[in-house]
Amino acid sequence: MGELLDALNSADAGIAPEGPTDKSAAEKAAETIQSASRRVSDVIETGRQPGMPLDTLARLVRQAPLHSLAIAFLLGVAISRRR
């Protein structure tokens, strides 16, 4: 058993790089998610500026919250029935 362990350790030593390693897949995924969330956040902030669609929608929802809720519910039902 010791010989097998020694052979595996020596094989691993030949494969592992000695210098700095590249980023792991988890680190790359985390960076990608952070970048995407920053872009989405920027787009939302742009859409909330006065006169933009999100600003208009927010004002309409504040003026008539029950009507907006009913419309959102009906849109949800219509979309879910198509699938």
Distance bins in CASP14 RR format, pairs under 12 A and 6 or more apart:
PFRMAT RR
TARGET T0000
AUTHOR 0000-0000-0000
RMODE 2
METHOD distances of the structure
MODEL  1
1 7 0 0 0 0 0 1 0 0 0 0 0
1 8 0 0 0 0 0 1 0 0 0 0 0
2 8 0 0 0 0 1 0 0 0 0 0 0
2 9 0 0 0 0 1 0 0 0 0 0 0
2 10 0 0 0 0 0 1 0 0 0 0 0
3 9 0 0 0 0 0 1 0 0 0 0 0
3 10 0 0 0 0 0 1 0 0 0 0 0
4 10 0 0 0 0 0 1 0 0 0 0 0
4 11 0 0 0 0 0 1 0 0 0 0 0
5 11 0 0 0 0 0 1 0 0 0 0 0
5 12 0 0 0 0 0 1 0 0 0 0 0
6 12 0 0 0 0 0 1 0 0 0 0 0
6 13 0 0 0 0 0 1 0 0 0 0 0
7 13 0 0 0 0 0 1 0 0 0 0 0
7 14 0 0 0 0 0 1 0 0 0 0 0
8 14 0 0 0 0 0 1 0 0 0 0 0
8 15 0 0 0 0 0 1 0 0 0 0 0
9 15 0 0 0 0 0 1 0 0 0 0 0
9 16 0 0 0 0 0 1 0 0 0 0 0
10 16 0 0 0 0 0 1 0 0 0 0 0
15 21 0 0 0 0 0 1 0 0 0 0 0
21 27 0 0 0 0 0 1 0 0 0 0 0
22 28 0 0 0 0 1 0 0 0 0 0 0
23 29 0 0 0 0 1 0 0 0 0 0 0
23 30 0 0 0 0 1 0 0 0 0 0 0
23 31 1 0 0 1 0 0 0 0 0 0 0
23 32 0 0 0 0 0 1 0 0 0 0 0
24 30 0 0 0 0 1 0 0 0 0 0 0
24 31 0 0 0 0 0 1 0 0 0 0 0
25 31 0 0 0 0 0 1 0 0 0 0 0
25 32 0 0 0 0 0 1 0 0 0 0 0
26 32 0 0 0 0 0 1 0 0 0 0 0
26 33 0 0 0 0 0 1 0 0 0 0 0
27 33 0 0 0 0 0 1 0 0 0 0 0
27 34 0 0 0 0 0 1 0 0 0 0 0
28 34 0 0 0 0 0 1 0 0 0 0 0
28 35 0 0 0 0 0 1 0 0 0 0 0
29 35 0 0 0 0 0 1 0 0 0 0 0
29 36 0 0 0 0 0 1 0 0 0 0 0
30 36 0 0 0 0 0 1 0 0 0 0 0
30 37 0 0 0 0 0 1 0 0 0 0 0
31 37 0 0 0 0 0 1 0 0 0 0 0
31 38 0 0 0 0 0 1 0 0 0 0 0
32 38 0 0 0 0 0 1 0 0 0 0 0
32 39 0 0 0 0 0 1 0 0 0 0 0
33 39 0 0 0 0 0 1 0 0 0 0 0
33 40 0 0 0 0 0 1 0 0 0 0 0
34 40 0 0 0 0 0 1 0 0 0 0 0
34 41 0 0 0 0 0 1 0 0 0 0 0
35 41 0 0 0 0 0 1 0 0 0 0 0
35 42 0 0 0 0 0 1 0 0 0 0 0
36 42 0 0 0 0 0 1 0 0 0 0 0
36 43 0 0 0 0 0 1 0 0 0 0 0
37 43 0 0 0 0 0 1 0 0 0 0 0
37 44 0 0 0 0 0 1 0 0 0 0 0
38 44 0 0 0 0 0 1 0 0 0 0 0
38 45 0 0 0 0 0 1 0 0 0 0 0
39 45 0 0 0 0 0 1 0 0 0 0 0
39 46 0 0 0 0 0 1 0 0 0 0 0
40 46 0 0 0 0 0 1 0 0 0 0 0
40 47 0 0 0 0 0 1 0 0 0 0 0
41 47 0 0 0 0 0 1 0 0 0 0 0
41 48 0 0 0 0 0 1 0 0 0 0 0
42 48 0 0 0 0 0 1 0 0 0 0 0
42 49 0 0 0 0 0 1 0 0 0 0 0
43 49 0 0 0 0 0 1 0 0 0 0 0
43 52 0 0 0 0 0 1 0 0 0 0 0
43 53 0 0 0 0 0 1 0 0 0 0 0
43 54 0 0 0 0 1 0 0 0 0 0 0
44 52 0 0 0 0 0 1 0 0 0 0 0
44 53 0 0 0 0 0 1 0 0 0 0 0
44 54 1 0 0 1 0 0 0 0 0 0 0
44 55 0 0 0 0 0 1 0 0 0 0 0
44 57 0 0 0 0 0 1 0 0 0 0 0
44 58 0 0 0 0 0 1 0 0 0 0 0
45 52 0 0 0 0 1 0 0 0 0 0 0
45 54 0 0 0 0 1 0 0 0 0 0 0
45 55 0 0 0 0 0 1 0 0 0 0 0
46 52 1 0 0 1 0 0 0 0 0 0 0
46 53 0 0 0 0 0 1 0 0 0 0 0
46 54 0 0 0 0 1 0 0 0 0 0 0
46 55 0 0 0 0 0 1 0 0 0 0 0
47 53 1 0 0 1 0 0 0 0 0 0 0
47 54 1 0 1 0 0 0 0 0 0 0 0
47 55 1 0 0 1 0 0 0 0 0 0 0
47 56 0 0 0 0 1 0 0 0 0 0 0
47 57 0 0 0 0 1 0 0 0 0 0 0
47 58 0 0 0 0 1 0 0 0 0 0 0
48 54 1 0 1 0 0 0 0 0 0 0 0
48 55 1 0 1 0 0 0 0 0 0 0 0
48 56 0 0 0 0 0 1 0 0 0 0 0
48 57 0 0 0 0 1 0 0 0 0 0 0
48 58 1 0 0 1 0 0 0 0 0 0 0
48 59 0 0 0 0 0 1 0 0 0 0 0
49 55 1 0 0 1 0 0 0 0 0 0 0
49 56 0 0 0 0 0 1 0 0 0 0 0
49 58 0 0 0 0 0 1 0 0 0 0 0
50 56 0 0 0 0 1 0 0 0 0 0 0
50 58 0 0 0 0 0 1 0 0 0 0 0
50 59 0 0 0 0 1 0 0 0 0 0 0
51 57 0 0 0 0 0 1 0 0 0 0 0
51 58 0 0 0 0 0 1 0 0 0 0 0
51 59 0 0 0 0 1 0 0 0 0 0 0
52 58 0 0 0 0 1 0 0 0 0 0 0
52 59 0 0 0 0 0 1 0 0 0 0 0
53 59 0 0 0 0 0 1 0 0 0 0 0
53 60 0 0 0 0 0 1 0 0 0 0 0
54 60 0 0 0 0 0 1 0 0 0 0 0
54 61 0 0 0 0 0 1 0 0 0 0 0
55 61 0 0 0 0 0 1 0 0 0 0 0
55 62 0 0 0 0 0 1 0 0 0 0 0
56 62 0 0 0 0 0 1 0 0 0 0 0
56 63 0 0 0 0 0 1 0 0 0 0 0
57 63 0 0 0 0 0 1 0 0 0 0 0
57 64 0 0 0 0 0 1 0 0 0 0 0
57 68 0 0 0 0 1 0 0 0 0 0 0
57 71 0 0 0 0 0 1 0 0 0 0 0
57 72 0 0 0 0 0 1 0 0 0 0 0
58 65 0 0 0 0 0 1 0 0 0 0 0
58 68 0 0 0 0 0 1 0 0 0 0 0
59 65 0 0 0 0 0 1 0 0 0 0 0
59 68 0 0 0 0 0 1 0 0 0 0 0
60 67 0 0 0 0 1 0 0 0 0 0 0
60 68 1 0 0 1 0 0 0 0 0 0 0
60 69 0 0 0 0 0 1 0 0 0 0 0
60 71 0 0 0 0 1 0 0 0 0 0 0
60 72 0 0 0 0 0 1 0 0 0 0 0
61 67 0 0 0 0 1 0 0 0 0 0 0
61 68 1 0 1 0 0 0 0 0 0 0 0
61 69 0 0 0 0 1 0 0 0 0 0 0
61 70 0 0 0 0 0 1 0 0 0 0 0
61 71 0 0 0 0 1 0 0 0 0 0 0
61 72 0 0 0 0 1 0 0 0 0 0 0
62 68 0 0 0 0 1 0 0 0 0 0 0
64 70 0 0 0 0 1 0 0 0 0 0 0
64 71 0 0 0 0 1 0 0 0 0 0 0
64 72 0 0 0 0 0 1 0 0 0 0 0
65 71 0 0 0 0 0 1 0 0 0 0 0
65 72 0 0 0 0 0 1 0 0 0 0 0
66 72 0 0 0 0 0 1 0 0 0 0 0
66 73 0 0 0 0 0 1 0 0 0 0 0
67 73 0 0 0 0 0 1 0 0 0 0 0
67 74 0 0 0 0 0 1 0 0 0 0 0
68 74 0 0 0 0 0 1 0 0 0 0 0
68 75 0 0 0 0 0 1 0 0 0 0 0
69 75 0 0 0 0 0 1 0 0 0 0 0
69 76 0 0 0 0 0 1 0 0 0 0 0
70 76 0 0 0 0 0 1 0 0 0 0 0
70 77 0 0 0 0 0 1 0 0 0 0 0
71 77 0 0 0 0 0 1 0 0 0 0 0
71 78 0 0 0 0 0 1 0 0 0 0 0
72 78 0 0 0 0 0 1 0 0 0 0 0
72 79 0 0 0 0 0 1 0 0 0 0 0
73 79 0 0 0 0 0 1 0 0 0 0 0
73 80 0 0 0 0 0 1 0 0 0 0 0
74 80 0 0 0 0 0 1 0 0 0 0 0
74 81 0 0 0 0 0 1 0 0 0 0 0
75 81 0 0 0 0 0 1 0 0 0 0 0
75 82 0 0 0 0 0 1 0 0 0 0 0
76 82 0 0 0 0 1 0 0 0 0 0 0
76 83 0 0 0 0 0 1 0 0 0 0 0
77 83 0 0 0 0 0 1 0 0 0 0 0
END
